[in-house]
Amino acid sequence: MKSEWSLANKLKNQKGDNMVKIVGSFEVNDWAHWKNGFDNHAEAREKASIKTIYVGNEIDNPNKVHIVMETPEADTMQKFMQQPENQEAIKNSGHKQETSIMIVCSD
């Protein structure tokens, strides 16, 4: 997965009330199947303090997904995705992890 997770260590130590935004894009095998799995996993994301700002797909390529998430720290999403139960959900959703690009942004 291509990512800017390395910025997590730099941003992790920043003080303040600003939430970190994760802007991501990736491909899936089937949009409807992936979206159903994503929606069904909402409670797990909420428990991890991950808020979905936007999720959608491209008009010309419905299996190309774009997301914007909000997290309390830069590495929250990375830690979440590394947990075995979440890795299994990602795998079962048809998410093609090798196509993932995740960019960590601050306000």
Secondary structure as UniProt FT lines:
FT   STRAND          2..3
FT   TURN            5..6
FT   HELIX           7..12
FT   STRAND          20..28
FT   HELIX           31..40
FT   HELIX           42..47
FT   TURN            48..49
FT   STRAND          51..57
FT   TURN            62..63
FT   STRAND          64..71
FT   TURN            74..75
FT   HELIX           76..82
FT   HELIX           84..93
FT   STRAND          95..105
//
